[in-house]
Amino acid sequence: MQPINEPFDSLLEKIRNQQILLPDFQRRFVWDKEEKQASLIASVLAKMPIGSVLMLTVKADEYAYRKIGCKTRKRADELGISGEVNALLDGQQRLTVLANAFSNIVFDMAVQASELIQQNSLKRRFFLRLPKYRDANGKRKDEDYFKVGKLMPFEHPTTMEPDFLSDEIVDMIKIIPFKAGDETSYNPFQHNSPISALVDFCTSGEEYLLPLYLIAGSPKNQSHLMSIVERISDSVQLDILQEFDALNEEEKILFVKDILTEYALTSCENIRDRESFKEALAKQGREWENNIIAYLRSCLDDIQLHQLIVNNRRRDRAINIYENLNKGGISLGTFELIMAKYAGVSKENYYDVVLNNMKQVRNYGENVFNDTIRRDDAICGIIKSGEYIATVELGCINMNEDTIAPAYIDAYLNIMSLYAHVHDFDTSKIRLDLIKKNKIMDVSARDLHVYCNDVVEAMDLALFFLQMRCGVRNIKDINYKLMLVVIAYILLNQSYRNNSRTYDYLEAWYWSSIFSGYFNVDQNINAINSIVNLIESFESNYSADWIKNTLAKNMFKANNFSNKDFLLYKTEGMTCPKEFLRDVICQFFLAQTYKGVIDEKINMTPFIKEKLEKHHVIPLGSIVAPRAKLRKGEESKRRDNAYFLNSPINFIYITEDENLAISDSLLSDYVGSINSSAVKNFLGLNCDLDTSTEESCRNVLESRYEHLVGLIERHINLLVPQIN
C-alpha cells in the first residue's frame, strides 16, 4: 500500500460522483473553530503537508453512507450506486474543510443549509485577504506575499516554493459566515446573484478579497475568479498611475524602474511617457493575474494530502493504520464499521440499539449469589428492587452523556464475534482469530441484530458476577479485559448459566488465573484457552482437572509477578509488583465482606455506595515518622513504589471517610485500635500490629501474606472441592 497524491479537482470529482463517501458512524463534525479551519487553509496555500486521509475500498451495498459535509445517511440503493466505493475512515474533518473552502461541492450536494452536517461550522466562505495598493506599499508591506503592491509576477508560479510559511499567512485567511436566507453575493444557496455583485464585494472594501471557493471546480468558477483578479489588477494599475501622475520627471523614472520588472521595462519605450508606462504596466498586470491564479491552482493540483487506500480484505489493517495515525485523537475502530454495516440494512442506529439494551432491568438468579450476600437482606433488596442494573452500576454507561464505555464496546465485539461464529459452543471451532478484527467484521448485519440482546444480557450477568463474586465495582477495574469476554461467552450457554456450579468454577478460574500469572502473558491466547478448557470441564461433569493442574497449583509462584519473595520485596534489584495487584487483593477481601476498620457499623461489600480508597494496613509512616499524624508521615513514601510497604499485600479497601479519619490520627492510636478489636482478623493479621522497626513491619507483612494465601486457597477448595 503506497500513499497516493492526486490533484484536488480529482478528489472533488470522486466526491461529486459518490466514489468517496463517509460510512455512517454517527460521528459529528468537530473542526468547528474558525482558527482550526483557517490554519489548514493556510497550510495548503503555503504548500505544506496537511496529513492524510484513510479510505477502505468496499462493496457499495455493505454500509450506509453520508455524503461529505451532509448529515442524512442513505443506503446504496438510495444513492443509486453499485460496485465499489471508497469509504472514508479517517480524514472527514480535513476533507470537509478543504471541500468547503476551495469549492462549492458541499453546498451543491447538500442543496439546502439544513442538510449540512453542522450548519454553524460549514455556512462559511473563505477568502484570501490582499492589501490595497497604499497598504501594500505602506503598513502592510511585510504582508504583501502575493506582490499586489507592484503587481510583481511570480517566477515559475506552478513550481515555486513560497517565501512565506503557513503561520505567516494564516491571518490573511478571512472567513465570512452567512445565513441561508442572506442575499449576499457569496451565499451558495442564492443562485440568482450576478457575478458583478461578487466582483464589487471583493474589490470595493478596505482590502481586496479573493474567493478561495472559486479556485477549484468548473470553468465557470475559473472565469469568475479571473474576473475578480482582473478587477483587482485594474484597480492597482489605476492607483499606480495616479501616483505616477503626481511625480516630477526625475521621480517618474525612479518610480517606473521600481514598479516594472526588467522584462516589462524592455517594452516601455519611454519611461517618462504615461501611455507607454500604462501599456507596459497593463502587460505586467496581465502576467500577475495569470501567475497568481496559476500559483493558487498549483496549491491544489500539488496538494500534499496523502491518500491511504486499503483493500476491503484488509479491514483490520485499515483500522490499525487509523489507530496509529490518530493516537489520542477521535476514536474510530471496529465498532464504527459495525455500525455502518448495520445501517446498511436497518434505519435504527446500532449504537442506540446496544445502548437501549444495556439499560434494560434484568433478573439475577440466586445461583450467582455467594453465601454471605445471599443472607444479606439489604443487598438482596437492592438487587431485586427493579432499579439495579449491573451494567449501569459498573460504569459501562456514562449516564450524563449517554455514551458506552470503550472497554464495554471492545468486549461486546469480541463476544458477538465468538457467539456469531460458534453459536453451538463447539470447542473445535473456537479459535484466536475470532477475536481479531477481520473476523469481527465478518459478522453479518443479521447476526448483529438477532444476537444483540443475548450478548448484552450475558455481559450484564457477567458484570453482576464480577461485582458479586470478585469485588469489581467498575469495568475499568477489570485489569484483564478479556476475562469479561470469557465469562460472558460462557454465560451465553443457557445450560451453563442455569447451573450454580458454573459460577463457582468461574470464580475459582478467576482468582487462580490472576494469582498464578496465567493472564500476565499471552492474554488473547489464554482467554481462548480458558473458554475451551472451561467448556470441556463443564461437559466432563464439571471436572476440576484443568483448574487444579494448570492454575491453582501455580498460584503465588509466578516469578517476578506473584511469588512470595517478589511480593514481600525480598528480591534484590527487582522490579516492583504490578499496581493492579493492589486492587485485586482489595477486591478479593471486599467480595468476602467485612466491617469498617474503625466503624464496625459499616458493611464493606461490593455493593457499598460510598467511595472506597486503598488503605495501607501497615501505615507508610510507621518507620519514617512514628510520632507524626499518619497523613504527614506517609507523604514522602506514597509515590515510592519500591518501598516495601507499598506491596500489594499491604492494601485493603476502606471508605473515604474512614481513610480521612485514620490519616488525621496518631500512629499509636491507629495501632491501638487495630490490636484491640476484631478488625485484626479480617485484616489478615495473625499477630499484633507492631510497627516499631522495619523488621517488625516486614514480619507483619509476611503474616498478612500467609493469611491471604491460605484464605484464597481455602476459598477455591470450597468453590471446587476436587482441588486438594
C-alpha positions, 0 to 999 in steps of 0.5 A: 500500500503506497500513499497516493497524491492526486490533484484536488479537482480529482478528489472533488470529482470522486466526491461529486460522483459518490466514489468517496463517501463517509460510512455512517458512524454517527460521528459529528463534525468537530473542526468547528473553530474558525482558527482550526479551519483557517490554519489548514487553509493556510497550510495548503496555500503555503504548500505544506503537508496537511496529513492524510486521509484513510479510505477502505475500498468496499462493496457499495451495498455493505454500509450506509453512507453520508455524503461529505459535509451532509448529515442524512445517511442513505443506503446504496440503493438510495444513492443509486450506486453499485460496485465499489466505493471508497469509504472514508475512515479517517480524514472527514474533518480535513476533507470537509474543510478543504471541500468547503473552502476551495469549492462549492461541492458541499453546498451543491450536494447538500442543496439546502443549509439544513442538510449540512452536517453542522450548519454553524461550522460549514455556512462559511466562505473563505477568502484570501485577504490582499492589501490595497495598493497604499497598504501594500506599499505602506503598513502592510508591506511585510504582508504583501506575499502575493506582490499586489503592491507592484503587481510583481509576477511570480517566477515559475508560479506552478513550481515555486516554493513560497517565501512565506510559511503557513503561520505567516499567512494564516491571518490573511485567511478571512472567513465570512459566515452567512445565513441561508436566507442572506442575499449576499453575493457569496451565499451558495444557496442564492443562485440568482446573484450576478457575478458583478455583485461578487466582483464589487464585494471583493474589490470595493472594501478596505482590502481586496478579497479573493474567493478561495471557493472559486479556485477549484471546480468548473470553468465557470468558477475559473472565469469568475475568479479571473474576473475578480483578479482582473478587477483587482489588477485594474484597480492597482494599475489605476492607483499606480498611475495616479501616483505616477501622475503626481511625480516630477520627471526625475521621480517618474523614472525612479518610480517606473524602474521600481514598479516594472520588472526588467522584462516589462521595462524592455517594452516601455519605450519611454519611461517618462511617457504615461501611455507607454508606462500604462501599456507596459504596466497593463502587460505586467498586470496581465502576467500577475493575474495569470501567475497568481491564479496559476500559483493558487491552482498549483496549491491544489493540483500539488496538494500534499494530502496523502491518500491511504487506500486499503483493500476491503480484505484488509479491514483490520489493517485499515483500522490499525493504520487509523489507530496509529495515525490518530493516537489520542485523537477521535476514536474510530475502530471496529465498532464504527464499521459495525455500525455502518454495516448495520445501517446498511440494512436497518434505519435504527442506529446500532449504537442506540440499539446496544445502548437501549439494551444495556439499560434494560432491568434484568433478573439475577438468579440466586445461583450467582449469589455467594453465601454471605450476600445471599443472607444479606437482606439489604443487598438482596433488596437492592438487587431485586428492587427493579432499579439495579442494573449491573451494567449501569452500576459498573460504569459501562454507561456514562449516564450524563452523556449517554455514551458506552464505555470503550472497554464495554464496546471492545468486549461486546465485539469480541463476544458477538464475534465468538457467539456469531461464529460458534453459536453451538459452543463447539470447542473445535471451532473456537479459535484466536482469530475470532477475536481479531478484527477481520473476523469481527467484521465478518459478522453479518448485519443479521447476526448483529441484530438477532444476537444483540440482546443475548450478548448484552444480557450475558455481559450484564450477568457477567458484570453482576458476577464480577461485582458479586463474586470478585469485588469489581465495582467498575469495568475499568477495574477489570485489569484483564479485559478479556476475562469479561469476554470469557465469562460472558461467552460462557454465560451465553450457554443457557445450560451453563448459566442455569447451573450454580456450579458454573459460577463457582468454577468461574470464580475459582478460574478467576482468582487462580488465573490472576494469582498464578500469572496465567493472564500476565502473558499471552492474554488473547491466547489464554482467554481462548484457552480458558473458554475451551478448557472451561467448556470441556470441564463443564461437559466432563461433569464439571471436572476440576482437572484443568483448574487444579493442574494448570492454575491453582497449583501455580498460584503465588509462584509466578516469578517476578509477578506473584511469588512470595519473595517478589511480593514481600520485596525480598528480591534484590534489584527487582522490579516492583509488583504490578499496581493492579495487584493492589486492587485485586487483593482489595477486591478479593477481601471486599467480595468476602465482606467485612466491617469498617476498620474503625466503624464496625457499623459499616458493611464493606461489600461490593455493593457499598455506595460510598467511595472506597480508597486503598488503605495501607494496613501497615501505615507508610509512616510507621518507620519514617515518622512514628510520632507524626499524624499518619497523613504527614508521615506517609507523604514522602513514601506514597509515590515510592513504589519500591518501598516495601510497604507499598506491596500489594499485600499491604492494601485493603479497601476502606471508605473515604471517610474512614481513610480521612479519619485514620490519616488525621490520627496518631500512629499509636492510636491507629495501632491501638485500635487495630490490636484491640478489636476484631478488625485484626482478623479480617485484616489478615493479621495473625499477630499484633500490629507492631510497627516499631522497626522495619523488621517488625513491619516486614514480619507483619507483612509476611503474616498478612501474606500467609493469611491471604494465601491460605484464605484464597486457597481455602476459598477455591477448595470450597468453590471446587472441592476436587482441588486438594 
